[in-house]
Amino acid sequence: MHFDHVCAGAGWPLRIATLSGLMALAQGAAAQTSPALPEVTVRSTLVESPLEYSPASVTIVDGERVRDRQWQVNLSESLSTTPGLLLQNRQNYAQDLQLSIRGHGARSTFGVRGVQVFVDGIPATMPDGQGQTNNIDLQSVERIEVLRGPYSTLYGNASGGVINAYTERGEGRPRIDSSFAVGSNGQKRLGLKAQGEQSGVGYVVSASRYLTDGWRAQSAADKNMFNARLDTNPGDSGHLMLVANYVDVDALDPGGVTPADWQANARAVAQGPIDYNMRKSMRQTQVGLSYDHRVDASNALRLMVYAGQRHITQYQSTPRAAQAPATSAGGVIDLGRDYGGMDLRWAHDTRLADSPFSLVAGLAVNVVEEDRQGYNNFLGSALGVKGALRRDERNTLNNADPYLQASWSFAPRWRLDAGLRWSNVKFESRDHYIAPGNGDGSGDTRYRRWLPMLSLQHQISAATQVYASAGGGTETPTFNEISYRPGGLPGLNFGLQPATSRSLELGLRQRLDGDALRGHWSAALFHTDTENEIVTADNTGGRATYRNAGRTRRQGAELGTQLQLARQWQLSGALTLLDAKLRDGFCNAAGTSCVSAGKRIAGTARTQAALGLDWRPHSDWRLGADWRHVSAIAANDSNSIEAPSYNVLGLSASHTRQWGAWKLNAFARLDNVTDKKYVGSVIVNEGNGRFYEAAPGRQWMAGISLGYQF
């Protein structure tokens, strides 16, 4: 691989030197005995294994770290030191976080694209690959696992990476925890959680509310969450888990601004979102049930079933004139979804050639029934109100994917993992809005592909492992991407084909178990070639259409570490170098504008780095500093616009006191300490040139949590 373009002008040698220097300093830290490292098991791989023997790149963030001195609202708060993950907080609760892994999902203008998201084993990603993260309750999460590389392909369609969130399991005596935090721009958060175990039933019940006036105009939000988990063991060989989740969001949408407007005023908002009162409301209710049964010493079964409802009403700032054509879907989206599915899995442990052999076979089925209506966003002279019906369709998405993985420790210190999944996604649309100039857009299509994975591991020593893996992936268009045909033609764009990819990875992972230095670090080289990349064909009048381009390539390197330095110090760090480019050029739908080969894939950054340092001078005190660097991000396919690179620093502190059964924790944060002006996220290929969503300047927050153990 050639990383010349990744590194050019990015100042990465200094950042590597900084990270290496801190690691070297760590090894020379005070030789006080650190607490023993707990063994961590990776759950995101079908055959679970200790972290140091995982056949893939995995980062695990525990729930305590997710909540410690944080708002507990966004994943961006606690996953910044995850290698390969670009996670941008848009400061816009009408849209989800901008999230990509190794460049997969970078083109998404809203929601999560190209990355699979799961919560307690339940997919938060629909069969078409469109997902969201706003139903993850960080107040009750036990851990978050971020899986990268070829192994992700076993999760099926659009799995350029995987994020798995797991809720805590209730155990022990009952406990109640409450929290309250306030901060800049009218931010407030209230939280309440009860957990424990009673008569063999473990429970965790969590509720929270978050309010903000927003840093920019037209960005206020109100988010309410409820999450519950119940666990019990019916019999000696079974485990039953019930989870329920509800999320309710009402948020204004400030949209993006042009680079010139951002330069003149970072808090600027375009006139359109204000005139049309751009906003979004979302309600989702979901329940899931999983049952694990140990048949005998060699066989186990697992069944997970889930169902949910989701309703979205979104008012866009599409100009009235752009809604004049008969094929326009208007400027208001009214979307209702009923969804559900199941995952049935069998695990078998035996021996092959007198060596341990594990086999997992399963079937994942998911169904989405969607009623989608579109309306004008005006009524007479009134703007930002629901007007005439312009779209009415019934859409169905489903997939039925069988999968298989085998793991064989065929020789001392050697292990081979192989897997295969049959991705089978079907789209169907029935058009109920037929008018002059807007014919019947009904249709259906199906995408099928075998997705293989192979990984070979070698244990160099008891603490050091090297592995190599390869896989083939697919990424179908989403319903949003086939919603409009180029040239203003009626109907859905069923001619859009899935992108297919081939990935390679070489990784090294080491566990450190010294007296003064404990933890682990990992490094990986990765390379992905993709054909039929899905790119923007046109973006006018608030409507984006898509087409297939030629070949793209994503390659780079990752370094990550989590270290315990004696008893007082903790260090975490991540470095990502990414070279994501078009290998073939392409033109827009009209052929009037072309992008040449060699351009960087829009939405990607060449370099990312993050460091977090925590100091505990006393068991009651915790002080921290975190630093993040992101290099310039290409805002459009031609790379003519880039969001500037930035470095931001955060400081935090907390103090804990215990009085018998009561525990009080007071905490505070100061983010963007130097009041850096920077672009928090980029709206890729925005048709009006409004690419930038500004990040806030210096921000503060302070809060308390109070817990009682019965």
C-alpha positions in Angstrom: 0.0 0.0 0.0 1.1 3.6 -0.6 0.2 6.1 2.0 2.0 9.2 0.5 -1.3 11.0 0.0 -2.6 10.0 3.4 0.3 11.6 5.2 1.1 14.6 3.0 0.6 17.8 4.8 -1.2 16.2 7.7 1.6 16.5 10.3 1.1 12.9 11.2 4.8 12.2 12.2 4.4 14.7 15.1 1.2 13.0 16.2 2.8 9.5 16.1 5.7 10.9 18.0 3.4 12.4 20.6 1.5 9.1 21.0 4.7 7.1 21.1 6.2 9.5 23.6 3.3 9.2 26.0 3.5 5.4 25.7 7.2 5.6 26.5 6.5 7.9 29.4 3.9 5.5 30.6 6.5 2.7 30.8 8.6 4.9 32.9 5.8 5.9 35.3 5.9 5.3 39.0 6.3 1.6 39.6 3.2 1.2 41.7 1.3 -2.0 41.2 -1.7 -1.6 38.9 -4.9 -3.5 39.5 -5.2 -6.8 37.6 -6.7 -6.6 34.1 -10.1 -8.2 33.8 -10.6 -10.6 31.0 -12.8 -9.1 28.3 -14.8 -11.2 26.0 -15.8 -10.0 22.5 -19.5 -10.6 21.8 -19.6 -9.1 18.3 -17.9 -12.1 16.8 -20.3 -15.1 16.3 -17.8 -17.3 18.1 -17.1 -15.3 21.3 -13.5 -15.1 22.3 -11.2 -13.0 24.6 -10.3 -9.6 23.2 -6.7 -10.5 22.6 -7.7 -13.6 20.5 -10.4 -11.9 18.5 -10.2 -12.6 14.7 -10.9 -8.9 13.9 -10.3 -5.3 14.8 -12.5 -4.6 17.8 -12.6 -1.7 20.2 -14.6 -2.1 23.5 -15.8 0.9 25.5 -17.3 0.1 28.9 -20.4 1.7 30.2 -18.6 3.5 33.1 -16.4 5.3 30.6 -19.4 6.2 28.4 -21.1 7.9 31.4 -18.1 9.4 33.2 -18.3 13.2 33.1 -20.4 13.1 29.9 -23.9 14.3 28.8 -24.8 10.7 28.0 -26.7 11.8 24.9 -24.4 11.2 21.9 -22.0 8.4 20.9 -19.6 11.1 19.8 -18.9 11.9 23.5 -17.2 8.6 24.3 -16.0 6.9 21.1 -13.5 9.5 19.9 -10.6 7.2 20.7 -11.9 4.4 18.5 -9.5 3.8 15.6 -11.0 4.0 12.1 -14.2 5.6 13.3 -15.1 9.1 12.1 -18.0 10.3 14.3 -19.1 13.9 13.9 -21.7 15.5 16.2 -23.8 17.7 13.9 -25.3 19.7 16.8 -28.5 18.9 15.0 -31.0 16.6 16.7 -33.3 16.6 13.6 -30.5 14.5 12.0 -28.5 11.6 13.3 -24.7 11.7 13.9 -22.4 11.5 10.9 -20.7 8.2 11.3 -18.3 6.3 9.0 -15.8 3.4 9.6 -12.7 3.3 7.4 -14.6 5.5 4.9 -17.7 3.4 4.7 -20.8 5.5 5.2 -19.1 8.8 4.6 -21.4 9.9 1.8 -24.5 9.8 4.0 -26.2 13.2 4.4 -28.5 11.9 7.2 -28.8 8.8 9.3 -26.2 6.1 9.4 -25.2 4.5 6.1 -22.8 1.6 5.3 -22.4 0.7 9.0 -24.6 -1.8 10.9 -25.9 -0.8 14.3 -27.3 -3.2 16.9 -28.7 -2.7 20.4 -28.9 -5.8 22.6 -28.8 -7.9 19.5 -31.7 -6.1 17.8 -30.8 -4.3 14.5 -31.1 -0.5 14.5 -30.2 -0.8 10.8 -33.0 -1.7 8.3 -32.5 -4.4 5.6 -31.6 -1.7 3.0 -28.6 -0.5 5.1 -30.1 2.7 6.5 -29.8 3.0 10.3 -29.8 5.3 13.3 -28.2 5.5 16.7 -30.7 7.7 18.7 -32.3 4.8 20.4 -29.1 3.8 22.3 -29.6 4.6 26.0 -26.2 5.6 27.2 -27.4 5.9 30.7 -27.9 2.1 31.0 -25.4 0.8 28.5 -23.0 -1.9 29.8 -20.6 -1.7 26.9 -20.2 -0.6 23.2 -18.2 -2.7 20.8 -17.0 -1.3 17.5 -16.1 -4.0 14.9 -14.1 -3.1 11.8 -12.6 -4.9 8.9 -13.5 -8.0 6.8 -15.2 -9.8 9.7 -18.0 -7.2 9.5 -19.3 -8.8 6.3 -20.9 -11.6 8.3 -23.5 -9.0 9.4 -24.8 -8.8 5.9 -25.8 -5.8 3.7 -24.0 -2.5 4.3 -21.6 -3.8 7.0 -18.5 -1.7 6.4 -18.3 -1.8 10.2 -20.5 -2.8 13.1 -21.5 -0.9 16.3 -23.0 -3.2 19.0 -24.4 -1.6 22.2 -25.4 -3.8 25.2 -27.6 -2.8 28.1 -26.5 -3.5 31.7 -27.9 -6.6 33.3 -29.5 -6.1 36.7 -27.8 -7.9 39.6 -27.5 -7.7 43.3 -29.4 -5.5 45.8 -31.7 -2.9 44.4 -30.1 0.5 43.6 -31.5 3.8 42.4 -29.4 6.5 40.6 -30.5 10.0 39.6 -28.6 12.6 37.7 -28.9 16.2 36.6 -26.7 18.3 34.4 -26.8 21.8 32.9 -24.6 23.5 30.4 -24.1 26.1 27.7 -27.0 27.1 25.3 -29.8 26.0 27.6 -28.7 22.4 27.8 -30.3 20.3 30.5 -30.5 16.6 31.2 -32.4 14.7 33.8 -31.9 10.9 34.3 -33.3 8.2 36.6 -32.3 4.6 36.7 -33.3 1.6 38.9 -31.5 -1.7 38.9 -31.1 -4.9 40.9 -32.4 -8.4 41.2 -35.6 -9.7 42.9 -36.8 -13.3 43.1 -34.4 -14.4 40.3 -35.4 -11.6 38.0 -32.7 -9.0 37.2 -34.0 -5.6 36.0 -32.6 -2.3 34.7 -35.1 0.5 34.1 -33.9 3.8 32.8 -35.5 7.1 31.8 -34.0 10.5 30.7 -34.9 13.8 29.2 -32.5 16.1 27.3 -33.3 19.7 26.4 -31.2 22.3 24.4 -31.8 25.7 23.0 -29.0 24.9 20.4 -25.8 26.8 19.7 -27.2 28.1 16.4 -30.7 29.5 15.7 -33.3 26.9 14.7 -31.6 24.1 16.5 -33.5 23.6 19.8 -34.4 20.0 20.7 -36.3 17.9 23.2 -35.3 14.2 23.5 -37.0 11.7 25.8 -35.9 8.1 26.4 -37.0 5.0 28.2 -35.2 1.7 28.3 -35.8 -1.5 30.3 -34.2 -4.9 30.5 -35.3 -8.0 32.4 -33.3 -11.1 32.8 -34.2 -14.5 34.3 -33.0 -18.1 34.2 -36.0 -20.5 33.5 -34.4 -23.8 34.5 -30.7 -24.7 34.9 -29.8 -24.4 31.2 -31.7 -21.4 29.9 -31.5 -17.6 30.0 -34.4 -15.3 29.0 -33.9 -11.6 28.3 -36.7 -9.0 27.6 -35.8 -5.5 26.4 -38.0 -2.5 25.7 -37.1 0.9 24.3 -39.0 4.1 23.6 -37.5 7.3 22.2 -39.3 10.6 21.4 -37.5 13.5 19.7 -38.8 16.9 18.6 -36.0 19.0 17.0 -35.7 22.1 14.9 -33.3 21.8 11.9 -30.9 24.6 11.1 -29.4 22.9 8.0 -26.0 23.8 6.7 -24.5 27.0 5.4 -22.1 27.9 2.7 -18.3 28.2 3.5 -18.5 31.9 3.0 -21.4 32.3 5.4 -19.7 30.1 7.9 -16.5 32.1 7.6 -18.5 35.4 8.2 -20.5 34.0 11.1 -20.1 30.5 12.6 -23.6 30.7 14.1 -25.2 31.5 10.7 -28.4 29.8 9.5 -29.6 30.0 5.9 -33.0 31.8 5.4 -34.8 28.7 4.0 -34.8 26.6 7.3 -36.1 29.7 9.1 -38.8 30.6 6.6 -40.1 27.0 6.4 -39.5 26.3 10.1 -37.4 23.2 9.2 -38.0 20.5 11.9 -38.5 16.9 12.6 -40.4 14.8 15.1 -39.7 11.1 15.7 -41.4 8.5 17.9 -40.2 4.9 18.2 -41.3 2.0 20.3 -39.5 -1.4 20.3 -39.5 -4.6 22.2 -37.3 -7.7 21.9 -37.0 -11.1 23.5 -34.0 -13.5 23.4 -33.7 -17.0 24.8 -30.5 -18.9 25.2 -30.7 -22.6 25.8 -27.8 -24.9 26.6 -28.9 -28.3 25.1 -25.8 -30.2 26.3 -22.1 -29.7 26.8 -21.6 -29.3 23.0 -24.7 -27.6 21.7 -26.5 -24.4 22.4 -29.5 -22.6 20.8 -30.4 -18.9 20.7 -33.6 -17.3 19.5 -34.1 -13.5 19.3 -37.3 -11.9 18.1 -38.2 -8.3 18.0 -40.9 -5.8 16.8 -41.2 -2.1 16.7 -43.0 1.0 15.3 -41.4 4.2 14.1 -43.1 7.4 12.9 -41.3 10.4 11.5 -42.7 13.8 10.4 -40.1 16.0 8.8 -40.5 19.5 7.4 -37.9 20.4 4.9 -36.9 23.8 3.4 -37.5 22.8 -0.2 -38.5 26.0 -2.1 -42.0 26.3 -3.4 -40.8 26.6 -7.0 -38.9 23.2 -6.7 -42.2 21.5 -5.8 -44.0 22.7 -9.0 -43.1 19.7 -11.2 -45.7 17.0 -11.2 -43.1 14.4 -10.1 -42.1 16.4 -7.0 -42.8 14.7 -3.6 -43.3 18.0 -1.8 -41.4 19.3 1.2 -42.9 17.4 4.0 -42.2 13.7 4.7 -44.7 11.7 6.7 -43.3 8.2 7.3 -44.7 5.3 9.4 -42.9 2.0 9.8 -43.8 -1.3 11.3 -40.8 -3.6 11.6 -39.7 -6.8 13.1 -37.6 -9.9 12.7 -35.8 -12.8 14.3 -32.4 -14.4 14.5 -32.2 -18.2 15.2 -28.7 -19.5 15.9 -27.2 -22.9 16.8 -23.7 -23.3 18.2 -21.8 -26.5 18.4 -18.4 -27.2 20.0 -16.5 -30.4 19.2 -13.0 -31.5 18.1 -11.6 -31.8 14.6 -8.3 -33.7 14.1 -8.1 -33.7 17.9 -8.2 -29.9 18.0 -11.0 -27.6 19.2 -13.6 -26.8 16.6 -16.6 -24.5 16.9 -19.4 -24.1 14.5 -22.2 -21.5 14.4 -25.1 -21.6 12.0 -28.1 -19.2 11.9 -30.8 -17.5 10.0 -31.6 -13.7 10.3 -34.9 -12.5 9.0 -36.0 -8.8 9.0 -39.2 -7.2 7.6 -40.1 -3.5 7.3 -43.6 -2.3 6.2 -43.4 1.4 5.4 -46.2 3.9 4.6 -44.6 7.0 3.1 -46.5 10.2 2.2 -45.2 13.5 0.9 -46.9 16.9 1.1 -46.2 20.4 0.0 -44.6 22.4 2.8 -46.9 25.4 2.2 -50.5 26.2 2.2 -51.5 29.4 0.4 -49.0 32.0 1.6 -48.2 30.1 4.8 -44.8 28.4 4.8 -43.7 25.4 6.9 -47.2 23.9 7.1 -48.6 20.7 5.7 -50.1 21.3 2.3 -51.4 19.2 -0.6 -50.6 15.5 -0.9 -47.7 14.8 -3.4 -46.6 11.3 -2.7 -48.3 8.2 -1.3 -46.7 4.7 -1.4 -46.5 1.5 0.5 -42.9 0.1 0.7 -41.8 -3.3 1.9 -38.3 -4.3 2.7 -37.2 -7.7 3.8 -34.2 -10.0 4.0 -33.7 -13.6 4.9 -30.0 -14.3 5.4 -28.6 -17.7 6.4 -25.1 -17.6 7.8 -22.3 -19.9 9.0 -19.0 -19.6 10.8 -16.4 -22.2 11.8 -13.5 -21.7 14.1 -10.7 -24.3 14.3 -7.6 -24.2 16.5 -5.8 -26.6 14.2 -2.4 -26.3 15.8 -0.8 -24.9 18.9 -1.0 -21.1 18.7 -2.9 -21.2 15.4 -6.5 -20.6 14.7 -8.6 -20.4 11.5 -12.0 -18.7 11.2 -14.1 -19.0 8.1 -17.6 -17.7 7.5 -20.2 -17.3 4.8 -23.5 -15.3 4.6 -26.1 -15.3 1.9 -27.4 -11.7 1.6 -30.8 -11.6 0.2 -32.6 -8.2 0.2 -35.9 -7.5 -1.5 -37.5 -4.1 -2.2 -41.1 -3.6 -3.2 -43.1 -0.4 -3.7 -46.7 0.2 -4.4 -47.6 3.7 -5.7 -50.9 5.0 -4.5 -50.4 8.6 -5.8 -51.0 8.6 -9.6 -51.7 12.0 -11.2 -51.2 13.7 -14.5 -47.5 13.9 -15.2 -46.8 11.5 -12.3 -47.5 7.9 -13.4 -47.5 4.7 -11.5 -44.0 4.3 -9.9 -44.7 0.8 -8.5 -42.0 -1.8 -8.8 -39.8 -4.3 -7.0 -36.3 -5.6 -7.1 -34.1 -8.1 -5.3 -30.3 -8.1 -4.5 -28.5 -11.3 -3.7 -24.9 -12.0 -3.0 -22.6 -14.5 -1.1 -20.5 -12.8 1.5 -17.4 -14.8 2.5 -14.9 -14.2 5.3 -11.6 -15.9 6.2 -9.2 -15.1 9.1 -6.0 -16.7 10.1 -4.5 -16.0 13.6 -1.1 -16.8 15.1 -0.3 -16.4 18.8 3.3 -15.1 18.9 3.3 -15.3 22.7 0.7 -15.5 25.5 0.2 -11.8 25.2 0.7 -11.1 21.5 -1.3 -12.1 18.5 -1.1 -11.4 14.8 -3.9 -12.1 12.3 -4.8 -11.7 8.6 -8.3 -11.6 7.2 -10.2 -11.2 4.0 -13.8 -10.7 3.1 -16.3 -9.8 0.4 -19.1 -7.3 1.1 -22.1 -5.7 -0.5 -24.0 -2.4 0.0 -27.4 -2.1 -1.6 -29.1 1.2 -2.3 -31.4 2.4 0.5 -35.0 3.3 -0.1 -34.0 6.9 0.3 -31.4 6.5 -2.5 -33.8 5.0 -5.0 -36.6 7.4 -4.1 -36.0 9.6 -7.1 -34.9 9.0 -10.6 -32.4 11.2 -12.4 -33.9 13.8 -14.8 -37.1 14.2 -12.8 -38.6 11.0 -14.1 -41.4 9.4 -12.1 -41.1 6.3 -10.1 -38.2 4.7 -8.1 -34.7 4.3 -9.4 -34.6 0.5 -9.4 -31.8 0.6 -11.9 -29.4 1.5 -9.1 -27.1 -1.5 -8.4 -25.4 -2.5 -5.1 -21.8 -1.7 -4.6 -19.5 -4.8 -4.0 -16.2 -4.9 -2.2 -13.2 -7.0 -1.4 -11.3 -6.3 1.9 -8.0 -7.3 3.3 -6.6 -6.7 6.8 -3.4 -7.4 8.7 -3.5 -6.8 12.4 -1.4 -7.0 15.6 -2.7 -7.0 19.1 -0.8 -7.1 22.4 -1.8 -7.3 26.0 0.4 -5.7 28.6 0.5 -7.2 32.1 3.4 -5.6 33.8 3.5 -4.3 37.4 3.5 -0.6 36.4 1.9 -0.8 33.0 -1.3 -2.7 32.1 -3.7 -2.6 29.2 -3.5 -3.4 25.5 -2.7 -1.9 22.2 -3.4 -2.8 18.6 -2.4 -1.9 15.1 -3.9 -2.8 11.7 -3.4 -2.2 8.0 -6.5 -2.4 5.8 -7.3 -2.3 2.1 -10.8 -2.4 0.4 -11.5 -2.3 -3.3 -15.1 -1.4 -4.3 -16.9 -1.7 -7.6 -20.2 0.1 -8.5 -19.7 2.7 -5.8 -23.0 4.5 -5.2 -22.5 8.3 -5.8 -24.6 11.4 -6.2 -25.9 11.8 -9.8 -27.7 15.1 -9.2 -28.8 17.3 -6.3 -31.2 20.1 -7.1 -34.3 21.5 -5.5 -33.7 19.6 -2.3 -33.7 16.3 -4.1 -30.7 14.0 -4.5 -30.5 11.2 -7.1 -27.9 8.6 -7.2 -26.0 6.5 -9.8 -23.3 3.8 -9.8 -19.8 5.0 -10.5 -16.8 2.8 -11.2 -14.1 1.6 -8.7 -13.0 3.1 -5.4 -10.3 2.2 -3.0 -10.0 2.6 0.8 -6.8 1.8 2.5 -4.9 2.9 5.5 -3.6 2.1 9.0 -4.9 2.2 12.5 -3.3 2.4 15.9 -5.2 2.2 19.2 -4.3 1.8 22.9 -5.9 1.7 26.3 -3.3 1.7 29.2 -3.4 1.7 33.0 -0.3 3.6 34.2 0.2 2.6 37.8 -2.9 3.3 39.9 -3.3 7.0 39.2 -3.1 7.3 35.4 -5.1 6.0 32.5 -4.2 6.7 28.8 -6.2 6.0 25.7 -5.2 6.9 22.2 -6.1 6.4 18.6 -4.6 7.2 15.2 -6.1 6.6 11.8 -4.6 7.2 8.4 -7.0 6.8 5.5 -6.5 7.0 1.8 -10.0 6.8 0.2 -10.1 7.6 -3.5 -12.1 7.2 -6.7 -10.2 4.9 -9.1 -12.6 5.8 -11.9 -14.1 9.1 -12.7 -17.8 9.7 -13.3 -20.2 12.4 -14.6 -23.6 13.7 -13.3 -26.9 12.6 -14.7 -26.9 15.4 -17.4 -23.2 14.8 -18.3 -22.5 18.5 -17.7 -20.2 18.0 -14.7 -17.6 15.3 -14.3 -15.3 14.1 -11.5 -11.9 12.8 -12.4 -10.3 9.6 -11.0 -8.0 10.2 -8.1 -10.3 12.4 -6.1 -10.8 11.8 -2.4 -14.1 10.2 -1.5 -16.3 12.9 -0.1 -16.9 13.0 3.6 -13.5 11.3 4.5 -10.6 12.7 6.4 -7.0 11.6 5.7 -5.9 11.7 9.3 -7.6 11.4 12.7 -5.9 11.3 16.1 -7.2 11.3 19.7 -5.7 11.2 23.1 -7.3 10.9 26.5 -5.5 11.1 29.8 -7.1 10.6 33.2 -5.5 11.2 36.6 -6.8 9.9 39.9 -4.8 11.6 42.7 -7.2 10.2 45.2 -10.0 7.6 45.1 -12.5 10.5 45.4 -11.1 12.6 42.6 -10.8 12.1 38.8 -9.3 14.7 36.4 -9.1 14.3 32.7 -7.9 15.9 29.5 -8.9 14.8 25.9 -7.5 16.0 22.6 -8.8 15.3 19.1 -7.5 16.1 15.7 -9.3 15.7 12.4 -7.7 16.7 9.1 -9.5 18.5 6.3 -12.7 16.7 5.1 -13.7 16.8 1.4 -17.2 18.2 1.2 -18.0 17.3 -2.4 -16.9 14.7 -5.0 -14.8 17.2 -7.0 -12.9 18.1 -3.8 -13.3 21.8 -4.6 -14.6 22.4 -1.1 -13.0 21.1 2.1 -13.9 21.7 5.7 -10.6 22.8 7.4 -8.7 20.6 9.8 -9.0 21.2 13.5 -7.6 20.4 16.9 -9.8 20.6 20.0 -9.1 20.1 23.7 -11.4 19.2 26.5 -11.0 19.2 30.3 -13.1 17.4 32.9 -13.2 16.7 36.6 -15.3 14.8 39.1 -15.5 14.3 42.9 -17.2 11.3 44.6 -18.4 11.0 48.2 -19.9 8.0 49.9 -22.1 8.3 53.0 -23.3 4.8 54.0 -25.8 3.7 51.3 -25.7 7.1 49.6 -23.2 8.0 46.8 -22.8 11.5 45.4 -20.8 12.3 42.3 -20.3 15.9 41.2 -18.7 16.5 37.7 -17.9 19.2 35.2 -16.6 19.5 31.7 -15.1 22.3 29.5 -15.1 21.4 25.8 -13.2 23.3 23.0 -11.1 25.0 25.7 -9.4 27.3 23.2 -12.7 28.4 21.6 -11.6 27.0 18.2 -13.8 27.8 15.3 -14.3 24.7 13.2 -16.8 22.7 11.1 -18.4 20.0 13.2 -19.8 18.0 10.3 -20.1 18.2 6.5 -23.3 17.7 4.5 -21.8 15.8 1.5 -22.6 17.2 -2.0 -25.3 19.6 -0.6 -27.0 20.9 -3.7 -27.2 24.6 -2.6 -23.5 24.7 -1.5 -24.5 24.7 2.1 -21.9 22.0 3.1 -21.0 23.2 6.6 -22.6 22.5 10.0 -20.7 24.5 12.5 -19.4 23.1 15.8 -19.9 25.3 18.9 -17.2 27.3 20.5 -16.2 26.9 24.1 -18.8 25.0 26.0 -19.3 24.1 29.7 -21.4 21.6 31.6 -21.8 20.7 35.3 -23.9 18.1 37.1 -24.4 15.8 39.9 -25.5 12.2 40.3 -27.0 10.7 43.5 -27.3 7.0 44.1 -28.8 4.9 46.9 -28.0 1.2 47.5 -30.9 -0.6 49.3 
